[in-house]
């Protein structure tokens, strides 16, 4: 048993990926357009991170803002214009949406070749069958973290706590493709702690601060913490009780500085792949 886990530094691996993307993007006129409806503070921060990453790797970036009260018709018309604009190679529609908007219709309206978040049903289907061209950013970032750390995935028991369409479900498919044995847990899972203790690779993606405690972790397990939770005083923590779990795990991702940077780096990769899809 290790008595202090090795920290998986997402910042370091993400920097390496951005350097690779910068080389691949050279000579290509890649441009990402982010669509923001309203002024959700967290969304504004996330978009700022993506704009900064685009500048670093040499991608064009533009923000298209619509007011909080925007109608479904207005959002779809904007997406139509971006789908038809040959200078735009990637479109990212920032979530969450205001309540009057139909999320599924909006995501289905994207040109699948420009859907750099892999949220269009066509791209989700390709990813599910192992044919993904544009992979979902956070799940793909998690798998890449494991690979770049040299952590074996094949044959391991992977337990994911959280079944969202953005992380839990797609990550289960990507881990299956790497020959892991995958269990998805959620709020109605019986004996949740027992399921977690079976994990060689434990992924926390449920959005509840410090929910995964040390007694839920198998000695020497690898912990990937996808959660981002804001506590009082604006302090950020993950879904894992980091201080206690790092004494039991073999590897652990910090929050912040773990999965988050990998999500943005994978998005940059997808922007170049999207250009390639549109340009043969």
C-alpha positions in Angstrom: 0.0 0.0 0.0 1.2 3.5 -0.8 0.8 6.0 2.0 0.7 9.1 -0.3 -0.7 8.9 -3.8 1.1 10.3 -6.8 -0.6 13.4 -8.0 -1.6 13.3 -11.7 -0.9 16.8 -12.9 -3.5 17.7 -15.6 -1.8 21.0 -16.2 1.5 19.3 -17.2 -0.2 16.8 -19.6 -2.5 19.5 -21.0 0.5 21.8 -21.8 2.1 18.9 -23.8 -1.2 18.4 -25.7 -1.5 22.1 -26.5 2.1 22.1 -27.8 1.2 19.1 -30.1 -2.0 20.9 -31.3 -0.1 24.0 -32.1 2.1 22.1 -34.5 -0.9 20.3 -36.1 -2.8 23.6 -36.4 0.0 25.4 -38.2 -1.1 26.4 -41.7 -4.8 25.6 -41.0 -7.3 28.4 -40.6 -9.0 26.8 -37.6 -11.6 29.0 -35.9 -13.8 28.2 -32.9 -17.0 30.1 -32.2 -18.5 29.8 -28.7 -22.2 30.6 -28.3 -23.4 31.9 -24.9 -27.0 32.6 -24.0 -27.2 34.8 -21.0 -24.5 35.7 -18.5 -24.0 32.6 -16.3 -20.9 33.5 -14.3 -19.3 30.0 -14.5 -20.0 29.9 -18.2 -18.2 33.2 -18.7 -15.2 31.9 -16.9 -15.1 28.6 -18.9 -15.4 30.5 -22.2 -12.5 32.8 -21.1 -10.3 29.7 -20.5 -11.2 28.3 -24.0 -10.4 31.7 -25.6 -7.0 31.8 -23.9 -6.2 28.2 -25.0 -7.1 29.1 -28.6 -4.7 32.0 -28.6 -2.0 29.8 -27.2 -2.3 27.1 -29.9 -2.9 29.5 -32.8 -6.7 29.0 -33.3 -9.1 31.7 -34.1 -11.8 32.4 -31.6 -15.1 34.4 -31.5 -17.8 34.7 -28.9 -21.4 35.0 -30.1 -23.6 36.2 -27.2 -27.4 36.2 -27.0 -29.5 37.7 -24.2 -30.9 35.6 -21.4 -34.4 35.9 -22.9 -33.4 34.6 -26.4 -35.9 32.4 -28.1 -35.4 28.9 -29.5 -35.8 30.3 -33.0 -33.0 32.9 -32.4 -30.6 30.3 -31.1 -31.3 27.9 -34.0 -30.9 30.7 -36.6 -27.5 31.6 -35.1 -26.4 28.0 -35.3 -27.6 27.8 -38.9 -25.5 30.8 -39.8 -22.4 29.2 -38.1 -23.1 25.8 -39.8 -23.1 27.6 -43.2 -20.1 29.8 -42.5 -17.0 28.2 -44.1 -14.6 30.3 -42.0 -16.0 28.6 -38.8 -14.5 25.1 -38.2 -15.8 24.5 -34.7 -19.0 25.5 -32.8 -19.4 25.2 -29.0 -22.7 25.9 -27.4 -22.0 26.7 -23.8 -24.3 25.0 -21.2 -26.4 25.4 -19.1 -29.2 27.0 -21.1 -31.9 29.3 -19.8 -35.1 27.3 -19.0 -37.1 28.4 -22.1 -34.7 26.7 -24.5 -34.9 23.1 -25.7 -31.4 21.7 -25.2 -31.8 18.5 -27.3 -33.1 20.4 -30.3 -30.2 22.9 -30.1 -27.5 20.2 -29.9 -29.1 18.2 -32.7 -29.0 21.3 -34.9 -25.2 21.5 -34.9 -23.3 20.4 -38.0 -21.8 17.1 -36.7 -18.5 18.0 -38.4 -18.3 21.3 -36.3 -19.6 19.8 -33.0 -16.3 20.0 -31.1 -18.0 19.1 -27.8 -19.3 15.8 -29.3 -22.9 16.4 -28.2 -24.7 15.9 -31.5 -26.5 12.5 -31.4 -24.6 11.4 -34.5 -21.3 12.0 -32.9 -22.5 10.4 -29.6 -23.4 7.3 -31.7 -20.1 7.1 -33.4 -18.3 7.4 -30.1 -20.5 4.6 -28.7 -19.5 2.2 -31.5 -15.8 3.0 -31.4 -15.9 5.0 -34.5 -15.7 8.5 -32.9 -14.0 11.2 -34.8 -14.7 14.0 -32.4 -14.7 12.6 -28.8 -16.4 14.1 -25.8 -13.8 16.4 -24.2 -13.9 15.6 -20.5 -14.2 11.7 -20.9 -11.5 11.7 -23.6 -9.3 13.9 -21.3 -9.7 11.4 -18.4 -8.6 8.5 -20.6 -5.7 10.5 -22.0 -4.6 11.3 -18.4 -4.4 7.6 -17.6 -2.5 6.8 -20.7 0.0 9.6 -20.3 0.7 8.5 -16.8 1.4 5.0 -18.0 -1.6 3.6 -16.0 -2.8 0.3 -17.3 -6.6 0.4 -18.2 -7.0 -3.0 -19.9 -8.5 -5.7 -17.6 -9.0 -3.2 -14.7 -12.2 -2.7 -12.8 -13.3 0.9 -13.5 -16.2 2.3 -11.4 -17.8 5.6 -12.4 -19.9 7.4 -9.9 -22.3 9.6 -12.0 -24.3 8.8 -15.1 -24.5 12.2 -16.9 -24.7 12.4 -20.7 -21.6 14.7 -20.6 -19.2 12.6 -18.4 -20.5 9.3 -16.9 -22.1 7.6 -19.9 -19.6 8.5 -22.6 -16.6 7.8 -20.3 -18.0 4.3 -19.7 -17.9 3.7 -23.4 -14.3 5.0 -23.8 -13.1 2.9 -20.9 -14.8 -0.2 -22.4 -13.0 0.5 -25.7 -9.8 0.3 -23.7 -10.8 -3.1 -22.4 -11.7 -2.1 -18.8 -14.6 -3.7 -17.0 -16.9 -0.8 -16.3 -19.6 -0.2 -13.6 -21.7 2.9 -13.5 -23.1 4.0 -10.1 -25.6 6.7 -9.3 -27.9 8.0 -6.6 -30.0 4.8 -6.5 -27.1 2.3 -6.5 -27.4 0.0 -3.5 -24.2 -0.6 -1.5 -22.4 2.3 -3.3 -19.4 2.3 -1.0 -19.0 -1.4 -1.6 -19.1 -0.9 -5.4 -16.5 1.8 -5.1 -14.2 -0.4 -3.1 -14.0 -2.8 -6.0 -12.5 -0.2 -8.3 -9.0 -0.3 -9.6 -9.9 3.0 -11.3 -12.5 5.1 -9.5 -14.0 8.1 -11.3 -16.0 10.6 -9.3 -18.4 12.7 -11.5 -21.5 13.3 -9.5 -21.2 17.0 -8.5 -21.3 16.6 -4.7 -18.3 18.1 -2.8 -16.1 15.5 -1.0 -18.7 12.8 -1.5 -16.1 10.0 -2.0 -14.5 9.3 1.3 -11.4 7.2 2.3 -13.5 4.3 3.4 -14.9 4.0 -0.2 -11.5 3.6 -1.8 -9.6 0.4 -2.3 -5.9 0.6 -1.3 -3.8 1.6 -4.3 -6.8 2.5 -6.5 -6.4 5.2 -9.1 -8.8 8.1 -8.5 -10.0 10.5 -11.2 -11.9 13.4 -9.7 -14.1 15.2 -12.4 -16.1 17.2 -9.9 -15.8 21.0 -9.6 -17.7 22.4 -6.6 -17.6 25.9 -5.1 -17.6 26.1 -1.4 -18.1 29.2 0.8 -15.4 31.8 0.3 -15.2 30.7 -3.4 -12.9 27.8 -2.6 -13.1 25.0 -5.1 -13.1 21.3 -4.3 -13.8 18.1 -6.2 -16.2 15.2 -5.5 -13.4 13.4 -3.6 -12.2 14.0 0.0 -8.8 14.6 -1.4 -6.8 14.9 1.9 -7.8 11.6 3.2 -8.2 9.6 0.0 -4.6 10.5 -1.2 -3.3 8.5 1.7 -4.9 5.4 0.3 -4.8 5.7 -3.5 -1.8 5.1 -5.7 -2.7 8.0 -8.1 -5.1 10.9 -7.7 -6.1 14.0 -9.7 -6.3 17.3 -7.8 -9.1 19.9 -8.1 -8.3 22.3 -9.6 -5.4 21.3 -11.9 -6.5 17.7 -12.8 -9.2 16.9 -15.3 -10.2 20.5 -16.1 -7.1 21.5 -18.1 -7.4 18.2 -20.0 -10.9 19.0 -21.0 -9.8 22.3 -22.6 -6.8 20.7 -24.3 -9.0 18.0 -25.8 -11.3 20.7 -27.1 -8.3 22.2 -28.9 -7.5 18.8 -30.4 -11.1 18.5 -31.6 -11.0 21.9 -33.3 -8.1 20.7 -35.5 -9.8 17.4 -36.2 -13.0 19.3 -37.1 -11.0 21.3 -39.7 -9.6 18.0 -41.1 -13.2 16.6 -41.4 -14.4 19.6 -43.3 -11.3 19.8 -45.5 -10.9 16.2 -46.5 
